[in-house]
């Protein structure tokens, strides 16, 4: 796999737009965002009720993972292995709620590439462990760290718990292997902590940038959101493993490849988070507190489809349908793309239904432009 950036040859946003037909707008809609909508209130809601709490919890889970990694490295045993694996899973699930926030401080440090580039390149991990010399800040090591590397080092390095523990105790590379595991987790913690700290000062800039030009907070947030849904959720989690463009299933491209029982949960958590964020729900509240959001902004503009349905509601419905389809998957993503590929292609189609609604209709209604480069290899 060409990693997270592998989603095919670049296309311009104009070319991508030609693939979709935007839903019909009201006759009196001039595609100009409603001047009556308080974008600052929307940005404040996102910053205070979702982004801040999300990064804080991510830091907390990585703190815990770092502690459990150190304990395992100090005293490798089945008990400490179980504990670090549990901490890893909890942190990975939390990341699914944070990953879509790749704007502002996260974009500046390319957070996603450090935290969740997959699949891991095992040969690079092995070479780093063997040499004991590596710089995880370098671009060349992006696919040898993050959650994918931790998954391999805890779950894929051997077939039994006893064999895993042996690799961290009596194996010739045991010392280097323990250090590498700790270094990878420390790098993840450092990167997320840095972004979390930066938001303390960036938030003021974020909530006060209330325009809709390319440099505005609304444009950056919406672009990051749509990009995440299209490329990293729809394509990365389902399209690439299912071989949508190639016609060949590639289960090895699945997220959390060495933890198949976790794969569906990560995807469901990711899509649930997308729906919650779109609707302006506070972080961790599920169906609880709702504030000004992309959905309420779109509703205020009043864009409708050909049947007179508010586009704001249609997006929620389509996302919910895709979520239900994903929840109905039985077993792992990797297993299904091999044994039940038609069902996974159908799931991909459900996810695809949302793309033009977000990327064409919503973006057009907001009066902003897609600023990222399209890819057609997913």
C-alpha positions as CSV (number, residue, x, y, z in Angstrom):
1,X,0.0,0.0,0.0
2,X,1.1,3.5,-0.7
3,X,0.0,4.5,2.9
4,X,-2.5,7.1,3.7
5,X,-1.5,9.1,0.7
6,X,-2.0,6.3,-1.7
7,X,-5.5,7.0,-2.8
8,X,-4.6,7.3,-6.5
9,X,-3.6,9.9,-9.0
10,X,-4.5,13.5,-8.2
11,X,-7.5,15.1,-9.8
12,X,-8.6,18.7,-9.5
13,X,-11.7,19.6,-7.5
14,X,-13.3,20.7,-10.8
15,X,-12.9,17.3,-12.3
16,X,-14.3,15.6,-9.2
17,X,-17.3,18.0,-9.1
18,X,-18.2,16.9,-12.7
19,X,-18.8,13.4,-11.3
20,X,-21.7,14.6,-9.2
21,X,-24.8,16.5,-9.8
22,X,-25.7,18.8,-7.0
23,X,-29.2,18.6,-5.6
24,X,-31.6,21.3,-6.7
25,X,-31.6,24.5,-4.6
26,X,-34.6,26.7,-3.9
27,X,-35.3,29.1,-6.8
28,X,-34.4,32.1,-4.6
29,X,-31.1,30.5,-3.3
30,X,-28.1,32.5,-4.7
31,X,-25.6,30.1,-3.0
32,X,-24.7,32.8,-0.6
33,X,-24.4,31.8,3.1
34,X,-27.1,33.2,5.4
35,X,-25.9,36.4,7.0
36,X,-28.2,35.7,9.9
37,X,-26.3,32.6,11.0
38,X,-23.8,33.1,13.8
39,X,-20.7,31.3,12.5
40,X,-18.8,32.4,15.6
41,X,-21.3,30.6,17.8
42,X,-20.8,27.5,15.7
43,X,-17.0,27.7,15.8
44,X,-17.2,28.3,19.6
45,X,-19.4,25.3,20.1
46,X,-17.0,23.0,18.1
47,X,-14.0,24.4,19.9
48,X,-15.4,24.2,23.5
49,X,-17.7,21.3,23.3
50,X,-15.9,18.9,21.0
51,X,-12.3,19.7,19.9
52,X,-11.0,20.7,23.3
53,X,-12.5,17.7,25.2
54,X,-11.5,15.3,22.3
55,X,-7.8,16.2,22.4
56,X,-7.8,16.2,26.2
57,X,-9.2,12.6,26.3
58,X,-6.7,11.6,23.6
59,X,-3.9,12.9,25.7
60,X,-5.3,11.0,28.7
61,X,-5.5,7.7,26.9
62,X,-2.0,8.1,25.5
63,X,-0.7,8.9,29.0
64,X,-2.2,5.7,30.2
65,X,-0.8,3.8,27.2
66,X,2.6,5.2,28.0
67,X,2.4,4.0,31.6
68,X,1.2,0.5,30.6
69,X,3.9,0.3,27.9
70,X,6.6,1.1,30.5
71,X,5.2,-1.5,32.9
72,X,5.2,-4.1,30.2
73,X,8.7,-3.3,29.1
74,X,9.9,-3.4,32.7
75,X,8.1,-6.7,33.5
76,X,6.9,-8.6,30.5
77,X,4.2,-11.1,31.5
78,X,0.8,-12.2,30.3
79,X,-0.8,-9.8,32.8
80,X,1.2,-6.8,31.7
81,X,0.7,-7.7,28.1
82,X,-3.1,-7.9,28.6
83,X,-3.0,-4.5,30.3
84,X,-1.0,-2.7,27.6
85,X,-3.2,-4.3,24.9
86,X,-6.4,-3.0,26.6
87,X,-4.9,0.5,26.9
88,X,-3.9,0.4,23.2
89,X,-7.4,-0.5,22.1
90,X,-9.0,2.3,24.2
91,X,-6.6,4.8,22.8
92,X,-7.1,3.6,19.2
93,X,-10.9,3.9,19.6
94,X,-10.5,7.5,21.0
95,X,-8.4,8.4,18.0
96,X,-11.4,7.7,15.8
97,X,-13.1,10.6,17.4
98,X,-10.1,12.9,16.9
99,X,-8.8,12.0,13.5
100,X,-11.2,14.2,11.6
101,X,-9.8,17.3,13.3
102,X,-6.8,17.7,11.0
103,X,-6.9,21.5,10.8
104,X,-5.1,24.2,12.7
105,X,-2.4,22.8,15.0
106,X,-3.0,19.2,13.9
107,X,-2.5,20.1,10.2
108,X,0.6,22.1,11.0
109,X,2.4,19.0,12.4
110,X,0.8,16.4,10.1
111,X,-0.6,14.6,13.1
112,X,-2.4,11.9,11.3
113,X,0.7,10.7,9.5
114,X,2.5,10.2,12.8
115,X,-0.4,8.6,14.6
116,X,-2.3,6.4,12.1
117,X,-0.4,5.7,8.9
118,X,-1.3,2.1,8.0
119,X,-0.5,-0.6,7.1
120,X,2.7,-0.7,9.0
121,X,5.8,-1.6,7.0
122,X,7.1,-4.5,9.1
123,X,10.5,-4.5,7.4
124,X,11.1,-1.0,8.6
125,X,10.1,-1.7,12.1
126,X,12.4,-4.8,12.2
127,X,15.3,-2.8,10.7
128,X,14.8,0.0,13.3
129,X,14.8,-2.5,16.1
130,X,17.8,-4.3,14.8
131,X,19.9,-1.2,14.3
132,X,18.7,0.6,17.4
133,X,19.1,3.8,15.5
134,X,16.2,5.8,14.0
135,X,14.6,9.2,13.9
136,X,10.8,8.9,14.2
137,X,10.4,12.5,13.1
138,X,11.7,11.7,9.6
139,X,9.1,11.2,6.9
140,X,10.7,7.9,5.9
141,X,9.6,6.4,9.3
142,X,5.9,7.4,9.1
143,X,4.9,3.9,8.3
144,X,7.0,2.4,11.1
145,X,5.2,4.1,14.0
146,X,1.9,5.1,15.4
147,X,-1.0,2.8,16.2
148,X,-0.3,0.4,13.3
149,X,3.3,-0.2,14.6
150,X,2.0,-0.7,18.2
151,X,-0.6,-3.1,16.9
152,X,2.1,-5.1,15.2
153,X,4.4,-5.0,18.2
154,X,1.7,-6.2,20.6
155,X,-0.5,-8.4,18.5
156,X,1.2,-9.4,15.3
157,X,4.8,-10.1,16.2
158,X,4.1,-13.7,17.3
159,X,1.1,-16.1,17.3
160,X,0.9,-16.8,21.0
161,X,1.2,-14.7,24.2
162,X,4.2,-16.8,25.3
163,X,6.0,-16.2,22.1
164,X,5.3,-12.5,22.3
165,X,6.7,-12.4,25.8
166,X,9.8,-14.3,24.7
167,X,10.5,-11.7,22.1
168,X,10.5,-9.1,24.9
169,X,12.6,-11.1,27.3
170,X,15.0,-13.7,26.1
171,X,15.2,-12.8,22.4
172,X,18.5,-11.3,21.2
173,X,16.7,-8.1,20.2
174,X,14.5,-8.0,23.3
175,X,16.1,-4.8,24.7
176,X,16.0,-2.9,21.5
177,X,12.4,-4.1,20.9
178,X,11.2,-2.8,24.2
179,X,12.9,0.5,23.6
180,X,11.3,0.8,20.2
181,X,7.8,0.1,21.5
182,X,8.3,2.7,24.2
183,X,9.7,5.3,21.7
184,X,6.8,4.8,19.3
185,X,4.3,5.4,22.1
186,X,6.3,8.4,23.5
187,X,6.3,10.0,20.0
188,X,2.5,9.6,19.7
189,X,2.0,11.1,23.1
190,X,4.4,14.0,22.3
191,X,2.6,14.8,19.1
192,X,-0.9,14.8,20.5
193,X,0.2,16.7,23.6
194,X,1.7,19.4,21.4
195,X,-1.5,19.8,19.4
196,X,-3.6,19.9,22.6
197,X,-1.4,22.6,24.1
198,X,-1.4,24.6,20.9
199,X,-5.2,24.7,20.9
200,X,-5.2,26.7,24.1
201,X,-3.9,29.7,22.2
202,X,-5.2,28.8,18.7
203,X,-8.8,28.7,19.9
204,X,-9.1,32.5,20.0
205,X,-7.9,32.7,16.4
206,X,-10.2,29.8,15.4
207,X,-13.5,31.2,16.8
208,X,-12.8,34.8,15.5
209,X,-12.1,33.8,11.9
210,X,-15.8,33.9,10.9
211,X,-15.5,34.4,7.2
212,X,-15.9,31.8,4.4
213,X,-12.7,32.4,2.4
214,X,-10.1,29.7,2.0
215,X,-8.2,30.9,5.1
216,X,-11.2,31.0,7.3
217,X,-11.9,28.6,10.1
218,X,-15.1,27.4,8.6
219,X,-13.4,26.6,5.3
220,X,-10.5,24.8,7.0
221,X,-12.8,22.8,9.3
222,X,-15.2,21.8,6.6
223,X,-12.5,20.8,4.2
224,X,-10.8,18.7,6.9
225,X,-14.1,17.1,7.7
226,X,-15.1,16.2,4.1
227,X,-11.6,15.1,3.3
228,X,-11.6,12.8,6.3
229,X,-14.9,11.3,5.4
230,X,-14.1,10.8,1.8
231,X,-10.5,9.6,1.9
232,X,-9.7,8.2,5.3
233,X,-13.1,6.7,6.3
234,X,-14.9,5.7,3.1
235,X,-11.8,4.8,1.2
236,X,-9.2,4.0,3.8
237,X,-11.4,1.9,6.1
238,X,-13.5,0.2,3.5
239,X,-12.7,1.0,-0.1
240,X,-9.1,0.0,-0.3
241,X,-9.4,-3.3,1.7
242,X,-12.4,-4.2,-0.5
243,X,-10.5,-3.4,-3.7
244,X,-13.2,-1.0,-5.0
245,X,-11.0,0.4,-7.7
246,X,-8.7,-2.6,-8.3
247,X,-11.3,-5.4,-8.2
248,X,-9.1,-7.4,-5.8
249,X,-9.7,-7.6,-2.1
250,X,-6.7,-6.6,0.0
251,X,-7.4,-7.5,3.6
252,X,-3.8,-6.5,4.6
253,X,-4.8,-2.9,4.0
254,X,-7.3,-3.0,6.8
255,X,-6.9,-0.7,9.8
256,X,-5.8,-2.6,12.9
257,X,-4.8,-5.5,10.7
258,X,-3.3,-7.5,13.7
259,X,-6.4,-6.9,15.8
260,X,-9.3,-8.1,13.5
261,X,-11.8,-8.1,16.3
262,X,-11.2,-4.3,16.7
263,X,-11.6,-3.3,13.0
264,X,-15.4,-3.0,12.9
265,X,-15.5,-1.1,16.2
266,X,-13.0,1.4,14.9
267,X,-15.0,2.0,11.8
268,X,-18.3,2.3,13.6
269,X,-16.7,4.7,16.2
270,X,-15.3,6.8,13.3
271,X,-18.6,7.1,11.4
272,X,-20.6,7.7,14.6
273,X,-18.2,10.6,15.4
274,X,-18.6,12.0,11.9
275,X,-22.4,12.1,12.4
276,X,-22.1,13.6,15.9
277,X,-19.7,16.3,14.8
278,X,-21.8,17.2,11.8
279,X,-24.9,17.6,14.1
280,X,-22.9,19.6,16.7
281,X,-23.2,17.2,19.5
282,X,-20.9,17.7,22.5
283,X,-18.0,15.3,22.7
284,X,-18.9,12.1,24.5
285,X,-22.6,13.0,24.9
286,X,-24.0,10.8,22.0
287,X,-27.6,12.0,21.7
288,X,-27.1,14.6,24.4
289,X,-26.2,18.3,24.2
290,X,-26.4,19.8,20.7
291,X,-25.1,23.3,19.7
292,X,-24.7,25.4,16.5
293,X,-23.2,23.2,13.8
294,X,-22.6,22.5,10.2
295,X,-26.1,20.9,10.2
296,X,-27.8,24.0,11.7
297,X,-25.9,26.3,9.5
298,X,-27.0,24.3,6.4
299,X,-30.6,24.3,7.7
300,X,-30.5,28.1,8.2
301,X,-29.5,28.5,4.6
302,X,-32.4,26.3,3.6
303,X,-30.9,24.3,0.8
304,X,-33.3,21.5,-0.3
305,X,-33.2,18.6,-2.7
306,X,-35.6,18.0,-5.6
307,X,-38.2,16.6,-3.3
308,X,-38.2,19.7,-1.1
309,X,-36.3,18.0,1.7
310,X,-33.8,20.0,3.7
311,X,-30.3,19.0,2.7
312,X,-29.3,19.4,6.4
313,X,-31.7,16.6,7.3
314,X,-30.9,14.5,4.3
315,X,-27.2,14.4,5.2
316,X,-28.0,13.1,8.7
317,X,-30.3,10.5,7.3
318,X,-27.8,9.2,4.8
319,X,-25.0,9.1,7.4
320,X,-27.3,7.2,9.7
321,X,-28.1,4.7,6.9
322,X,-24.4,4.2,6.3
323,X,-23.8,3.8,10.0
324,X,-26.6,1.1,10.3
325,X,-25.1,-0.7,7.3
326,X,-21.7,-0.7,9.0
327,X,-23.1,-1.8,12.3
328,X,-24.7,-4.8,10.5
329,X,-21.3,-6.1,9.4
330,X,-20.6,-9.4,11.0
331,X,-17.0,-10.0,11.9
332,X,-13.9,-8.2,10.9
333,X,-13.3,-5.9,8.0
334,X,-10.4,-8.0,6.7
335,X,-12.5,-11.2,7.0
336,X,-15.4,-9.7,5.2
337,X,-13.5,-8.3,2.2
338,X,-12.2,-11.8,1.7
339,X,-15.3,-13.9,2.3
340,X,-18.2,-11.5,1.8
341,X,-16.8,-8.9,-0.6
342,X,-20.2,-8.0,-2.2
343,X,-21.5,-6.9,1.2
344,X,-18.5,-4.7,1.7
345,X,-18.9,-3.2,-1.8
346,X,-22.5,-2.4,-0.8
347,X,-21.3,-0.8,2.4
348,X,-18.9,1.3,0.4
349,X,-21.8,2.4,-1.8
350,X,-23.7,3.5,1.2
351,X,-20.8,5.5,2.4
352,X,-20.4,7.0,-1.1
353,X,-23.9,8.3,-1.2
354,X,-22.9,10.9,1.4
355,X,-19.9,12.2,-0.5
356,X,-21.7,14.5,-3.1
357,X,-24.0,15.8,-0.4
358,X,-21.1,17.0,1.7
359,X,-18.6,17.8,-1.0
360,X,-20.9,19.5,-3.5
361,X,-24.2,20.5,-1.9
362,X,-23.1,21.5,1.6
363,X,-19.8,23.1,0.5
364,X,-21.7,25.1,-2.2
365,X,-24.3,26.2,0.2
366,X,-21.6,27.5,2.6
367,X,-20.0,29.4,-0.2
368,X,-16.6,27.8,0.3
369,X,-14.4,25.8,-2.0
370,X,-12.8,22.4,-1.7
371,X,-9.1,23.1,-1.2
372,X,-7.6,19.6,-1.0
373,X,-6.6,17.5,-4.0
374,X,-8.9,14.7,-5.1
375,X,-7.7,11.2,-5.7
376,X,-9.4,8.6,-7.9
377,X,-7.6,5.5,-6.7
378,X,-10.0,4.5,-4.0
